C-alpha cells in the first residue's frame, strides 16, 4: 500500500523530476519506478512472495532505497540490519527473522547464518530480469519491515512495522517538518533507523530528490549539502555535536538547508544554541519517538525558546500521548510517570515475541518505557528511560537531567550518566566523560560545575574520563548498558 502513495505517486505526478543519483547518473522518478519494477521481478524470480522476509546488510546508498521500494511494492517484509553489529549479533537477528534471502555489501561483516540465497550487491548488480513484475501489494495492515531495536536496554527485538504505520509516520512527520514539493532530502542518518526509514516514502510522495552518504562524517555531510543543495535532513544529536565542532565547517556553503530535524536522544540546550549559531536560518525540529511507535511528538522551530528547549514538544493530530502511574492511570499535569501512546503509527507487535508484545500494551496504550511529565501548556518533557533511572538512597535521579548539566560545561564533548551498585545507597551516580580535543577537565572542576546546578544527591559520586568516544548503537545512541556491564556483573540490583 505504501508504494502506491510514495514512489507510485511520484511516477504519476513528477515523472520527469530527478529522484536519485545512481552511479553518478541522475535518474527520474519514471526511471526509478521502472528500475524498482525490474528489481521486484528479479526478487520474484528468486522465489520471494508476499510475507517473506528479505534482509539487507548495506550502507546507505541508492541501491538500498531501490530495494526497500521493491519490497514495499510486492509485499515482501524488509529486514534492514544495523551495519554496526558484529557478525554474531547479525547472526542472532537472522535466526530470529528467518529471512528467505540476504542482500549484503562485501565491506560489512559476513554472517555465518546463511538464508536460502544471498547476493553481494557491490559484486553482483541486478541484471535485466525476465518475466512480469509482481502485483502491487495494497494491504494497509501488511508488515512492511522488521525494524530491530537498537539494543540499548537488551537484545534487539524485531518491531513489526506495517504499511499503515509508515504512512501515518509520513503524515505525522510532515506535520512538523513541512516537506516541500521538489525539495532535496539527504539520508545522513542510517536508513535502518526509524528516524530515517519513513523519509524514503515521504520524500518520494512529494517529489523530493534523495541523496545518501554511506557513513556520516562532518566532512562528507558538508560536501554533500553544498554539492547537492540539500534542503531537508534528519540527524541524531551526536552527529550535530560533531558538526558544530568541525573546524572547517565555515568553509562550506550550507545555505540551501531549510529544515534540520533531530531525535534519537535528548539534545542539550548548549548544543542547540551552538547549532543556531552555525545554521541561523535553518528551521530546527525535534522529534521524539521509538522504533515501536515512529514519531510521537515534535518541537517545532518557533517553539525552540529557552523555556521549552528541554521539551520534546506536543503530539500532532492522530496521536494520543499520556503520562500514567504504575497502575496505568493518567496522572495530573506536572506529575511524572510513564509515557504511553496510541495511534495509527503504533507497531503491530514484536516478531516471534507474543509475551513481550503483551507486556508493552496495557489498556490499548503502548508503554514507551520513558519517564516524563506534561506541563500546563501540553508540552511533554522526557526525564529518563525507566531502566536508566537511578535510585540512590531512596531518591530518584534521572540521568538525562544530570547529563544536560554536564553538557553545559564547555570542555565536555560526550557524557553518559548511569547507576552503579553501592552497598549503602543502593546505587551511586556515575558519569563517563569524553573531553573535547584541546580542552582539559578534572573531576573536581566537573563537580564544582554541577554543585550549584544540581541537588547534592544528583551530583556524580564517581567520574571516569574516556580517551575514546563512548560506545553507540547504529542510530547514534550511547549504549549505557555496555558502560554499566562491568559494574553490575554478578550483582543483583539493590533497588528496583
C-alpha positions in Angstrom: 0.0 0.0 0.0 2.7 2.5 0.9 4.3 2.1 -2.5 1.2 3.4 -4.3 1.3 6.5 -2.1 5.0 7.2 -2.4 7.0 6.2 -5.4 3.9 5.2 -7.3 2.5 8.7 -6.7 5.8 10.3 -7.7 5.9 8.4 -11.0 2.5 9.7 -11.8 2.8 13.4 -10.7 6.5 14.0 -11.0 7.7 11.6 -13.7 10.5 13.8 -15.1 11.9 15.2 -11.8 15.2 13.8 -10.6 14.7 11.1 -7.9 18.1 9.7 -7.2 21.7 9.8 -8.2 22.9 6.3 -9.1 26.5 5.7 -10.1 27.0 9.3 -11.0 23.8 9.3 -13.2 20.8 11.3 -12.2 17.6 9.3 -12.7 14.0 10.5 -12.8 11.0 9.2 -10.9 9.8 7.5 -14.1 13.1 5.7 -14.5 13.3 4.8 -10.8 9.8 3.3 -10.9 10.9 1.2 -13.9 14.1 0.1 -12.1 12.2 -0.9 -9.0 9.7 -3.0 -11.0 12.7 -4.8 -12.5 14.2 -5.5 -9.1 10.8 -6.7 -7.8 10.7 -9.1 -10.8 14.2 -10.4 -10.0 13.2 -10.9 -6.4 10.1 -12.8 -7.5 12.3 -15.0 -9.7 14.3 -15.9 -6.6 11.1 -17.2 -5.0 10.2 -14.3 -2.8 6.5 -13.9 -2.2 4.1 -11.8 -0.1 5.0 -12.1 3.6 8.6 -13.5 3.0 11.4 -11.6 4.7 14.4 -10.1 2.8 17.3 -8.9 5.0 19.6 -6.0 4.0 23.1 -5.6 5.3 24.1 -2.5 3.3 25.5 1.0 3.9 23.2 4.0 3.0 23.0 4.2 -0.8 20.6 4.5 -3.7 20.6 0.7 -4.2 19.3 0.4 -0.6 16.4 2.8 -1.4 15.5 0.8 -4.5 15.4 -2.5 -2.6 13.1 -1.1 0.1 10.8 0.2 -2.6 10.8 -3.2 -4.4 9.9 -4.9 -1.2 7.1 -2.5 -0.5 5.7 -2.9 -4.0 5.5 -6.7 -3.8 4.6 -7.2 -0.1 7.9 -8.7 1.0 8.9 -7.8 4.5 12.2 -5.7 4.6 14.6 -6.5 7.4 17.2 -3.7 7.4 20.2 -4.7 9.6 22.2 -2.5 11.8 25.5 -2.1 10.0 27.4 -1.6 13.2 26.6 -5.0 14.6 29.2 -7.7 14.8 28.8 -10.9 12.8 27.5 -12.9 15.9 25.0 -10.1 16.6 23.9 -10.2 12.9 23.5 -14.0 13.2 21.1 -13.6 16.1 18.9 -11.2 14.1 18.9 -13.5 11.1 18.0 -16.5 13.2 15.1 -14.5 14.7 13.8 -13.1 11.4 14.5 -16.2 9.3 14.6 -14.3 6.0 14.3 -16.0 2.6 17.3 -14.0 1.4 20.0 -11.6 2.3 21.4 -8.7 0.2 24.7 -7.5 1.6 27.8 -5.4 0.9 31.3 -7.0 0.9 32.7 -4.3 3.1 30.5 -5.4 6.0 30.8 -8.4 8.3 29.8 -11.7 6.8 27.3 -13.6 8.9 27.6 -17.3 9.4 23.8 -17.8 9.2 23.0 -18.3 5.5 19.5 -17.8 4.2 18.2 -19.7 1.2 20.0 -17.3 -1.1 22.1 -14.2 -0.8 23.6 -11.5 -3.1 26.7 -9.4 -2.6 25.3 -6.3 -4.3 28.5 -4.5 -5.0 29.8 -7.6 -6.8 26.6 -8.9 -8.3 24.5 -5.9 -9.5 20.9 -6.6 -10.7 20.6 -7.7 -14.3 17.6 -7.1 -16.6 15.2 -9.9 -15.4 12.8 -11.9 -17.5 9.1 -12.3 -16.5 6.5 -9.9 -15.3 6.5 -7.7 -12.2 4.5 -9.0 -9.2 1.3 -7.2 -8.5 1.4 -4.2 -6.2 0.6 -5.1 -2.6 -2.2 -2.9 -1.3 -2.8 -4.1 2.3 -2.5 -1.4 5.0 -2.1 -4.0 7.7 0.6 -6.0 6.0 4.0 -5.9 7.7 6.3 -3.6 5.7 9.5 -4.0 7.7 11.1 -5.6 10.8 13.0 -2.7 12.4 15.2 -4.3 15.1 15.6 -2.2 18.2 18.9 -0.7 18.9 19.6 -2.9 21.9 20.3 0.0 24.3 18.4 -2.0 27.1 18.9 -5.6 25.9 18.9 -7.9 22.9 17.4 -6.4 19.8 13.7 -7.2 19.1 12.0 -7.1 15.7 9.4 -4.4 15.6 6.7 -5.2 13.1 6.0 -2.0 11.2 3.0 -2.1 8.9 2.4 -0.1 5.7 -0.3 1.9 7.5 2.2 2.6 10.4 4.7 4.2 8.0 2.0 6.1 6.1 1.0 7.6 9.5 4.6 8.4 10.2 4.8 10.2 6.8 1.8 12.3 7.7 2.9 13.0 11.2 6.5 14.0 10.2 5.1 16.2 7.5 3.1 18.0 10.2 6.3 19.0 12.0 8.9 19.1 9.2 6.7 20.6 6.4 8.1 18.9 3.3 8.0 21.0 0.2 7.5 19.7 -3.3 10.7 19.3 -5.2 13.0 19.5 -2.2 16.3 17.6 -1.7 16.5 15.1 1.1 19.7 13.8 2.5 19.9 10.4 4.2 22.7 11.2 6.6 21.4 9.1 9.5 21.2 5.3 9.0 18.3 4.2 6.8 17.8 1.2 9.0 16.8 3.5 11.9 13.1 4.5 12.4 14.1 8.2 12.4 15.2 8.0 8.8 13.3 4.9 7.3 9.9 6.7 6.8 11.7 9.5 4.9 12.2 7.2 2.0 8.5 7.3 1.4 7.8 10.9 2.5 10.4 12.2 0.1 9.1 10.3 -2.9 5.4 11.2 -2.1 6.2 14.9 -2.5 8.7 14.6 -5.4 11.8 15.3 -3.4 15.2 14.2 -4.8 17.1 11.9 -2.4 20.8 11.6 -1.7 22.7 9.4 0.6 26.1 9.3 2.4 27.4 5.8 3.3 28.6 6.8 6.7 28.2 10.1 8.5 31.2 12.4 9.0 31.1 16.2 9.2 33.3 16.4 6.1 31.1 14.3 3.8 27.9 15.8 5.2 29.1 19.3 4.4 30.4 18.3 1.0 27.1 16.7 0.1 24.9 19.5 1.3 27.0 22.0 -0.7 27.2 20.0 -3.9 23.6 18.7 -4.0 21.9 21.8 -2.4 20.2 19.7 0.2 17.1 21.2 1.8 16.0 18.7 4.4 17.7 16.1 6.6 17.5 14.2 9.9 20.4 13.9 12.3 20.9 12.5 15.8 22.4 14.8 18.4 25.8 13.0 18.3 26.1 13.9 14.6 25.1 17.5 15.2 27.6 17.8 18.0 30.4 16.6 15.7 29.2 19.0 13.0 29.3 22.1 15.3 32.9 21.1 16.4 34.1 20.5 12.8 37.0 23.1 12.4 36.4 23.5 8.6 32.6 23.8 8.7 32.6 27.5 7.8 34.4 26.7 4.5 31.3 25.1 3.1 28.1 26.7 1.7 25.3 25.1 3.8 22.8 27.9 2.9 20.5 25.5 1.0 19.5 23.7 4.2 16.0 24.7 5.2 15.0 22.1 7.8 17.1 20.1 10.2 15.2 17.5 12.3 16.8 15.8 15.2 15.9 13.0 17.5 17.0 9.6 18.9 18.2 11.1 22.2 17.9 14.4 24.1 19.9 17.4 22.9 21.4 19.7 25.5 20.4 23.3 25.4 24.0 24.4 24.9 24.3 22.2 21.7 21.0 23.7 20.4 22.5 27.2 20.9 25.7 26.2 19.0 23.6 24.8 16.2 21.6 28.1 16.0 24.9 30.0 15.7 26.2 27.7 13.0 22.9 27.5 11.0 21.0 30.6 11.9 18.5 30.4 9.0 17.7 26.6 9.4 14.4 25.6 11.0 15.1 23.1 13.8 12.6 20.4 14.5 12.9 18.0 17.4 11.1 14.7 17.0 10.5 12.1 19.8 9.6 8.5 19.2 10.7 4.9 19.4 11.2 2.1 16.9 7.9 0.7 18.1 5.9 4.0 17.6 7.6 6.1 15.0 7.2 9.8 15.7 5.1 10.6 18.8 5.7 14.3 19.4 7.6 17.3 17.9 9.0 20.6 19.0 8.7 23.0 16.0 11.2 25.7 15.2 9.3 28.6 16.7 8.9 26.6 19.9 12.7 26.4 20.4 12.5 29.0 23.2 14.6 28.9 26.3 11.7 27.7 28.4 11.0 24.8 26.1 14.4 23.6 24.9 14.2 20.6 27.2 10.8 19.6 25.9 10.0 17.0 23.2 7.0 19.1 22.1 3.4 18.1 21.6 1.8 15.2 19.6 0.2 16.1 16.3 -3.5 15.2 15.5 -3.9 11.4 15.3 -1.6 10.6 18.3 -2.6 10.4 21.9 0.1 10.7 24.5 -0.5 10.4 28.2 1.5 10.2 31.4 0.5 7.3 33.7 1.3 5.9 37.1 2.3 2.3 37.9 -1.3 1.1 37.6 -1.8 2.7 34.2 -3.9 5.6 35.5 -3.3 9.0 33.9 -1.7 11.4 36.4 -2.3 15.1 36.9 -0.4 17.8 35.0 3.1 18.3 36.2 3.5 14.9 37.8 6.0 12.4 36.4 5.1 8.9 35.2 5.5 6.6 32.3 4.5 7.9 28.8 2.0 5.8 27.0 0.6 6.3 23.5 -1.8 5.2 20.9 -2.4 6.0 17.2 -2.1 4.6 13.7 1.7 4.8 14.0 2.0 2.2 16.8 3.6 -1.1 15.8 1.7 -4.4 15.4 4.0 -6.1 17.9 7.4 -7.8 18.2 8.3 -10.5 15.8 8.2 -14.0 17.4 7.6 -12.4 20.8 3.9 -12.5 21.8 4.7 -12.3 25.5 6.9 -9.3 25.1 4.3 -7.7 22.9 1.6 -8.3 25.5 3.9 -6.7 28.2 4.2 -3.4 26.4 0.5 -2.9 25.8 -1.9 -2.0 28.6 -5.5 -0.9 28.2 -5.0 -0.3 24.5 -2.0 2.0 25.1 1.7 1.3 24.2 4.1 1.7 27.1 7.1 3.6 26.0 9.3 2.9 29.0 10.1 6.6 29.2 9.6 8.6 32.3 8.3 12.2 31.8 5.6 14.7 32.5 3.3 17.2 30.8 3.1 20.8 31.6 0.0 23.1 31.7 0.6 24.1 28.0 0.5 20.5 26.8 4.3 20.2 26.2 5.9 16.9 27.2 9.2 16.5 28.9 11.3 13.3 29.0 13.2 12.7 32.2 14.7 9.3 31.5 14.3 5.8 30.4 12.7 3.7 33.1 15.7 1.4 33.1 18.1 4.3 33.2 16.6 5.9 36.2 19.0 5.8 39.2 17.7 5.2 42.7 20.2 6.4 45.3 19.3 6.4 49.0 15.6 6.2 48.1 15.8 9.3 45.8 15.1 9.0 42.0 17.8 10.5 39.8 17.1 11.0 36.1 20.3 10.6 34.1 19.1 12.9 31.3 18.8 15.8 33.8 22.4 15.2 35.1 23.7 14.8 31.5 22.2 18.1 30.5 24.1 19.9 33.2 27.3 18.2 32.4 27.0 19.0 28.7 26.7 22.7 29.6 30.4 22.6 30.6 32.4 23.9 27.6 35.1 21.2 27.8 32.7 18.3 27.6 32.3 16.5 24.2 30.3 13.5 25.3 28.7 12.4 28.6 26.8 9.4 29.9 25.3 9.1 33.4 24.2 5.8 34.9 23.9 4.0 38.2 26.5 1.7 39.7 25.9 -0.6 42.7 26.7 0.6 46.2 26.0 -1.4 49.4 25.0 1.6 51.4 23.0 3.7 49.0 21.8 1.0 46.6 23.2 2.9 43.6 25.6 5.7 43.1 25.5 8.3 40.3 28.4 7.8 37.9 29.5 9.8 34.9 31.6 8.8 32.0 33.1 11.8 30.1 34.9 12.5 26.9 36.7 15.8 26.8 36.9 18.0 23.7 40.2 17.9 21.9 42.4 20.7 23.1 40.5 21.1 26.4 41.1 19.8 29.9 38.8 18.9 32.8 39.4 17.4 36.2 36.9 15.6 38.5 37.0 18.5 40.9 36.2 21.0 38.2 33.3 18.9 36.9 31.8 18.5 40.4 32.2 22.3 41.0 30.3 22.9 37.8 27.5 20.6 38.9 27.2 21.7 42.5 25.2 24.9 42.0 23.0 23.3 39.4 22.0 20.0 40.9 20.8 18.7 44.3 23.6 17.1 46.2 22.3 13.5 45.7 22.2 14.0 41.9 25.9 15.0 41.6 28.1 12.2 40.2 29.9 10.4 43.0 32.3 8.7 40.5 33.7 10.2 37.3 35.7 8.5 34.7 37.3 10.1 31.6 37.4 8.2 28.4 40.1 8.7 25.7 37.9 7.2 23.0 34.3 8.0 22.1 31.5 6.4 24.1 30.0 3.1 22.7 27.0 3.8 20.5 24.2 1.9 18.7 23.9 2.2 14.9 21.5 5.1 15.4 24.0 7.1 17.5 22.6 6.4 21.0 25.1 5.9 23.7 24.9 2.3 24.9 24.8 2.8 28.7 24.2 -0.9 29.0 27.7 -1.5 27.7 29.2 1.1 30.1 27.3 -0.4 33.1 28.2 -4.1 32.4 31.5 -4.2 34.3 30.0 -2.7 37.4 26.9 -4.9 37.5 28.5 -8.2 36.6 27.4 -11.0 39.0 25.3 -8.5 41.1 21.7 -8.0 41.7 20.2 -4.5 41.9 19.9 -3.4 45.5 16.9 -1.3 44.5 14.2 -1.6 41.8 
